[in-house]
């Protein structure tokens, strides 16, 4: 029995010594994690931050740096949950939403990515220039993939003059202009020239180089006149240049090939209103609404046409429907104010005019990549830019 007791004592001794070893406190781990990160010992830092957030799950800075370091190592599937924890814990978590969306893009969780890019925008799209570049590019690509072509193209065109021409911008504008539900990395290679010609024409049109835009649009017609979307795109170019007669011809050509093309019908109706032919526009806009009952621009076309034909009451109802689907559209709010004013509804007209003024000055958030990568540690997690 004595021999057994001695052996048991020897066996338990290491365990007693281990249990007597003091465990690191959370404060020690946090300090060591920050020191490892600043010394570029990234693997060690990841391990320490992981320990720290497990000990103290409410440590928002720990989740930020853990997500950042994993992101920098392209471990996007692991980084996403860390950024998810960060945004849940931090009121001013704008940059966190952008990096969460970027991780979800890389892991092909595209629905969540679009949602979180939207959350980033609603918080003022904070971050440094590199974050704005890469996040803006991915977001616009996803809008195109989702079929939200007008939103994507409007934002792309607004940025074209600010950032200058780049292959990425041209390609993105080409896809959105042709209404192709593809990401830049996954559309058919045999359509690359079609997308490129379209993108060049769209880019030069957006930047006011009308002659260059026309040259590319003419080349597009020579080589791809029978491709779906080509006449529609040329119609948008002429509409933008206020050559309404030419735009109408292009939209009608698109409709001859595709009689139930709702977007072409909508743009034809809008062009007819702009060309002071609202009576002709009304039945076309009504047909467009029936084909696309959730398209705010179709209701805008119908409301504008009815307003211009002396039917402000019906026009206001169509415009209210447009506003329901697109409350942040400045031109819908402007036209609705006009309809209310025609009906003598002055208070409502003032409200819509105020909304128009607020929206028309609102800056969009898209910027475009110049071979730069967003680095989370360059962005203050509280939502401000680092000096």
N, C-alpha and C positions, 0 to 999 in steps of 0.2 A: 504493500500500500504506500509506503514511504517513497519507493522508487517511482510509482505511478504519479504521486503528487509532485515529485521533482520534475518529471517529464512534462506534466501539465503546466507547471510554472514556467518552464523553458519555452513551451509553445505559446503561452499567453504573453510572454514578455514583449515580443515585437509588437503585438497588437496594442498592449498598454502604452508602449513608447509612441506608436503611431497616433493613438487617440490623444496622447498628451501633447502632440505637435500642434501648435496654435494654427488655426485656420486663418487664411487671409480674409481681412474684412473687405466689404464692398469698396470702401474708400481707397484701400490699398490697390485693389484690382483696377479701379477706375484710373488711378494715377499711373499705374504701370501700363495700362492700355494706351493712354494718351502719350506716354513717353515712347512706347514702341512705335506708335504711328508716326510721331514727329521724327523719329530716327529711321524711318523707312523699313522697319522690321515688320512687314505687313502680315506674314503668317502668324507671328507671335501676337500682333495686335488683334487680328481676327479672333484668335483663341481667347484672348483676355476680354475683349468686348462681349464675346459669347457668354463667358462666365459671368460677367457683370450684369448683363440683362436678365440672365436666369436668376441671379441673386436679387436683383431689383428691377422687376419688369416695367416699372414706371419711369425708368431712366431714359428719357427721350433722346438726349445727346448720344447715349450709347447705341440706341437703335439707328440713329442717323449715321454714325461713323461705321457701324457694322455694315449697314446697307451700302455705304459709299465704297468701302474697301472691297466688298464682294462684287459690286458693280465694276470697279476698276479692273478686277480680275476676270471679267466676263462671266461671272457666276450669277447670271441674271435670275435664275429660278430660286436661288437662295437669297438674293438681294431683295426681291420683291416683298417677301413677308416682313423683312426688317423695315422697309419703307412704309409698308402698311401699318405696322405698329407705330412708327414715327408720326404719321399723319393723324392717327387716332388719338395720340397723346398731346399733340402740339396745336394750339389754336392758329398760329401763323405758320402754316405748314405748306405754303405754296410751292416752293422748290421740291419738296418731298413728293407732291402729287406728280410733278413732271418726271422725276426719276422713277417713280413707281410705274407711270405710263410707259416710259422707255423700256423698263424691264419687261413689262407685259407685251410690248411690241416684239421684243426679241424672243420671247417664249410663245409668240403667236396667240396670245390671249387678247385678240384685237378688240372685242367688245368692251372689255374692262379698260383697255388702253384708251380708247376714245372717251370713255366716261371720265377717266382721271385727267386726261388732257383738258377736258371741259372744266373740271374742278380747279385745275391750275389757272385757267384763264379767268374764272370767276373770282379768283383771289388776286387778280392783277398781274398774272404771269411774271412773278418775280424771278430773278436769277441773273447770271452774267450773260455776256453776249454768246458764249459758246453754248450755253443751255438753250437760249432762245433759238439759236441756229438749228441745232439738232432736233429739239422738241418740236419746233415749228414745222420742220420738214416732215417728220414722222406723222404729225397730226394731220397735215394737209393730205398726205398720202392715204391715211385711213379714211378721211372724209370722202376722197375719190372712190376708194374701195367700197364704201357703204352706199355709193350712189348719190351722195350729197355734192353733186358736181358744181352747182352754182356757188355754194359756200366756199368750196375749195378754190374755185377759179377766181372768185371775187377777191379772196385774200391773196392769192398768188399774184394777180394783176396789180393789186395795191402795193405789193412789195417789189415788183420787178424794177421799177424806176429807182428804188432805194438801194438795192443790193447789186444791180447790174446782172449781166447775162452770165449764166453758168450752165453746164450740161444738166445738172440736177434740176434746176429751175425749168429749163426748156422741156425736159422730159416730163416733169410733173404737170406743166401747163398743157402739154400735148395730150396726156392721158385724160385730164379733166375736160379738156375741150372736145375730145372725141367721145366723152361719156363712157369710157371704158372702166369697168369695175375691177381694176387691177392695181396692185402695188408696183412700183418701179422695177422691183426685182422679179416679178412673176408673170409679166405679159409675154405673149408669143414673140419669139425673136424675128419671125418673118414680118411682123408689123412695126419693126423698129424704125424704118424709114418713114412710114406713114405718121407715126407718133412724133418723130423728129421734125418733119416738115410742118406739121400742125403746131407743135410747140414753138418753133421759130416764128411762125406767123403770129401766134398769140402773143409771144413776148414782145415783138416789135410793134404790134398794135397797142399793147398796154403802155409802152414807153413813148408812144407818139411818133414812131418812125413808120408812117403810113405807107410810104413807097416800098420799104423793105418788107413790110407785112404783106402787101399786095403781091410782091414778087414770089414770096413763099406760098401764098394762097393760090396763085396761078399755077405754080409747079404742082401743088397738091391736086388741083383739078385735072391737070394733064395726065397724071399717073394714077390717080385714085378716085376718079369721078363716080365710080359705081360703089365705092365703099360706104357702108352705113355711117352716117354722122358727118360726112364731109360737107355736104350742102348745108346741113344745119350749122356747122361751124362757120362756113363762109357767110352764112346769113348773120351770125352774131358779129362777125367782123364789120360787115356793112352797116349793121344796126349801130354798132359802137361809133362808126364814122359818120352816122346820121345820113347815110345814103339809103333812104328807106325803100325806094323803088327796087334797088338791087337786092336788098335784104329780103323783101317780099318774094322776089323771083326765086331766091335760093331756098327759102322755107317751103314754097310751093313745090319746088323740085324734090325736096326731101319727102314731102307728103305724097307726091306721086309714087315714089318708091315704097313708102311706108305710110299708108293712109291713116293708121291709128297711132301715129307718133305724137303723143301728148305734148312733150316739150316743144316740138316744132310748131304745133298748133298754138301753144301758149305764146311763143315768141312772135309768131305771125300776127296774133291778135294785138300784142303790145306794140308791134311795129305799125300796124294799121291805125291804132290810136295816136301814136306819135306823128303819123302821116296824115292826121286829121280825117280819118275814115272810120269813125267809131261805129257807125251803123253796120258797116261790113264786118267789124271786129266782134260785135256782140254774139252772133251765132257760132262763130269759131271759138270764142272764149267759153261759151256754154258747153260746147262739145269737149273742149280741153278739161273743164271741170268734171265732166262726167267720166272722162278717162282717167283723171288723176285727182280724185276727191280729197286728197290730203296735201296737194301741192299749193303752197301759199301764193306762188306767182300766178297760177291759173286764176285764183280768186282775185288777185290784184288786177290781172288783165280784164276780167269780167267787170269788176267794180269800176275800174277806170273808164271802160267803154260805156257802161250804163250811165255813169256820171256825165260823160261828155255828150250823151244823147238826150240829156234833160231828164234823167230818172235818178235823182240823187238818193231817194229813199231805197230803191233796189240796189243802187251802187254802194251805199253805206253798209247794207247787210252783207254784200259780198266782201267788202273790205274788212268788215268786222271778222268774217271767217278767215280772211288772210291773216289778220292780226293774231287770231287765236293760234294759228300754226307757226307764225313768225313774229312774236311780240317785239323782237329787237331789230326789226327792219325799219330803217328810217324812212324809206320812200313809201312804205305802206302807211306809216303814221302820218306822213305829210298829206297823202292823198285822202286819207280818212278825215283829217282835219278840214280839208277842202269840201268834202261831202257834208260834214256836219255844219259847216258855215252856210252851205247852200240851203240846208234845211232849217236854218235859224237856231241851231243848237249851239249857242256861243260858248257855253261853259265846257262842253265836250270838245269843241273845236280848239279852245285854248289849251286844254289838257293834252290833246294830241299834238298840237304845235310845240308845246314844251317838251314832250317826249321826243319829237323829231329833232329839236335843237340839241338835246342831250345825247341822242344816239349818233347824230351826224359827225360830232366831234370826237367820238369815242375811238381810241386807237386800237387797232387789231394787234394780235400778239405774234403773228408768224414772222419768222426770219428764216434765212436759208443757209445751208451749210457751205463752208469754204474750207473743206478738208480739216475741220476742227471737231474735236470730241468734247462733249460736256464732261467735266470732272466734278463730282459732288463736293469734294473737299474745297473747291474754289468758291462754293456758294455757302453763305451763312445760313444755317438751318432756321434762323428766326425770320428769314424772308428778305434779307437785305443783301446788297452786293458787298463783297469784301473789297477793301481798298487795293 
